[in-house]
Amino acid sequence: MKYDFVLIAWHDAHAIRDEWMQPSEVDDQPLEVRSAGFLLPNAKTNHVVLLQSENDSDGIDGVLAIPCAMVQNMRVISSAGEVPFSLADGKSV
C-alpha cells in the first residue's frame, strides 16, 4: 500500500426533501457524510481526493474529490506502508 487510508467527515450538498414543502420546513442542519478511502495527495487543487482501489499497474478506481471547504475532519486510519490487519491464517494483507 502506497497511500494513507483515511476517514473523512464532510458536509455534502443535498436535497432537503423530494416533494413540495413550505419555506419554514427547511432544516438548517448540514448533512454530514463519512467517507473512507486511500488519500491521493496533491491530486486536485482545493480538494481532498480519495480512491477506492488501485491495481499493480498504478491504475486507480472509485475516485472521490471533496472540496476542502466541506471537510470537517480527517483521521488517518493507517499510514502508507503499514499493514492494518492480518488474515485469520496469519498472512498479512
C-alpha positions as a Markdown table, in Angstrom:
| # | Residue | x | y | z |
|---|---|---|---|---|
| 1 | Met | 0.0 | 0.0 | 0.0 |
| 2 | Lys | 1.5 | 3.3 | -1.0 |
| 3 | Tyr | -1.3 | 5.6 | 0.1 |
| 4 | Asp | -2.6 | 6.6 | 3.6 |
| 5 | Phe | -6.0 | 5.1 | 4.4 |
| 6 | Val | -8.2 | 7.9 | 5.9 |
| 7 | Leu | -11.7 | 8.5 | 7.3 |
| 8 | Ile | -13.1 | 11.9 | 6.3 |
| 9 | Ala | -16.2 | 13.7 | 7.7 |
| 10 | Trp | -17.6 | 16.3 | 5.4 |
| 11 | His | -20.7 | 18.4 | 4.7 |
| 12 | Asp | -22.4 | 17.5 | 1.5 |
| 13 | Ala | -24.8 | 19.4 | -0.7 |
| 14 | His | -28.1 | 17.7 | -0.6 |
| 15 | Ala | -31.8 | 17.8 | -1.4 |
| 16 | Ile | -33.8 | 18.6 | 1.7 |
| 17 | Arg | -36.9 | 16.8 | 0.5 |
| 18 | Asp | -38.1 | 15.3 | -2.7 |
| 19 | Glu | -41.6 | 16.8 | -2.5 |
| 20 | Trp | -43.2 | 20.2 | -2.2 |
| 21 | Met | -42.7 | 21.9 | 1.2 |
| 22 | Gln | -43.1 | 25.2 | 3.0 |
| 23 | Pro | -40.1 | 27.5 | 3.5 |
| 24 | Ser | -40.5 | 27.2 | 7.3 |
| 25 | Glu | -39.8 | 23.4 | 6.9 |
| 26 | Val | -36.2 | 23.9 | 5.7 |
| 27 | Asp | -33.8 | 22.3 | 8.2 |
| 28 | Asp | -30.7 | 24.4 | 8.9 |
| 29 | Gln | -28.6 | 21.4 | 9.8 |
| 30 | Pro | -25.8 | 20.2 | 7.4 |
| 31 | Leu | -25.7 | 16.7 | 6.0 |
| 32 | Glu | -22.6 | 15.1 | 7.4 |
| 33 | Val | -21.1 | 12.3 | 5.3 |
| 34 | Arg | -18.3 | 10.0 | 6.3 |
| 35 | Ser | -16.1 | 8.5 | 3.6 |
| 36 | Ala | -13.1 | 6.2 | 3.8 |
| 37 | Gly | -10.5 | 5.6 | 1.2 |
| 38 | Phe | -6.9 | 5.9 | 0.1 |
| 39 | Leu | -5.7 | 9.5 | 0.2 |
| 40 | Leu | -4.3 | 10.7 | -3.2 |
| 41 | Pro | -2.3 | 13.8 | -2.1 |
| 42 | Asn | -2.0 | 16.9 | -4.3 |
| 43 | Ala | -4.3 | 15.4 | -7.0 |
| 44 | Lys | -6.7 | 18.3 | -7.4 |
| 45 | Thr | -6.4 | 21.9 | -6.1 |
| 46 | Asn | -8.6 | 22.8 | -3.1 |
| 47 | His | -9.9 | 19.2 | -2.9 |
| 48 | Val | -9.3 | 16.1 | -0.8 |
| 49 | Val | -9.1 | 13.2 | -3.2 |
| 50 | Leu | -9.9 | 9.6 | -2.1 |
| 51 | Leu | -9.6 | 6.5 | -4.2 |
| 52 | Gln | -11.3 | 3.1 | -3.6 |
| 53 | Ser | -8.9 | 0.8 | -5.4 |
| 54 | Glu | -5.6 | 0.7 | -7.1 |
| 55 | Asn | -4.0 | -2.1 | -9.2 |
| 56 | Asp | -0.5 | -3.2 | -9.8 |
| 57 | Ser | -0.2 | -1.0 | -13.0 |
| 58 | Asp | -0.8 | 2.2 | -10.9 |
| 59 | Gly | -4.4 | 2.4 | -12.2 |
| 60 | Ile | -6.9 | 3.8 | -9.7 |
| 61 | Asp | -10.7 | 3.5 | -9.5 |
| 62 | Gly | -13.6 | 4.9 | -7.4 |
| 63 | Val | -12.1 | 8.4 | -7.2 |
| 64 | Leu | -14.0 | 10.9 | -5.0 |
| 65 | Ala | -13.0 | 14.6 | -4.9 |
| 66 | Ile | -14.3 | 16.5 | -1.8 |
| 67 | Pro | -13.9 | 20.3 | -1.7 |
| 68 | Cys | -11.6 | 21.3 | 1.2 |
| 69 | Ala | -14.2 | 23.8 | 2.4 |
| 70 | Met | -16.6 | 21.0 | 3.0 |
| 71 | Val | -14.2 | 18.8 | 5.1 |
| 72 | Gln | -14.9 | 18.9 | 8.8 |
| 73 | Asn | -12.1 | 16.5 | 9.9 |
| 74 | Met | -9.9 | 13.8 | 8.6 |
| 75 | Arg | -8.3 | 10.9 | 10.5 |
| 76 | Val | -5.5 | 8.6 | 9.2 |
| 77 | Ile | -6.5 | 5.0 | 9.9 |
| 78 | Ser | -3.3 | 3.5 | 8.6 |
| 79 | Ser | -0.2 | 5.2 | 7.1 |
| 80 | Ala | 1.3 | 4.2 | 3.7 |
| 81 | Gly | 3.4 | 1.1 | 4.1 |
| 82 | Glu | 1.6 | -0.1 | 7.3 |
| 83 | Val | -0.4 | -3.3 | 7.2 |
| 84 | Pro | -3.6 | -2.5 | 9.2 |
| 85 | Phe | -4.7 | -6.2 | 9.8 |
| 86 | Ser | -3.9 | -9.8 | 9.0 |
| 87 | Leu | -6.0 | -12.7 | 7.7 |
| 88 | Ala | -7.1 | -15.4 | 10.0 |
| 89 | Asp | -4.3 | -17.7 | 8.8 |
| 90 | Gly | -1.8 | -15.1 | 9.9 |
| 91 | Lys | -0.8 | -13.9 | 6.4 |
| 92 | Ser | -0.6 | -10.1 | 6.0 |
| 93 | Val | -2.9 | -8.3 | 3.6 |
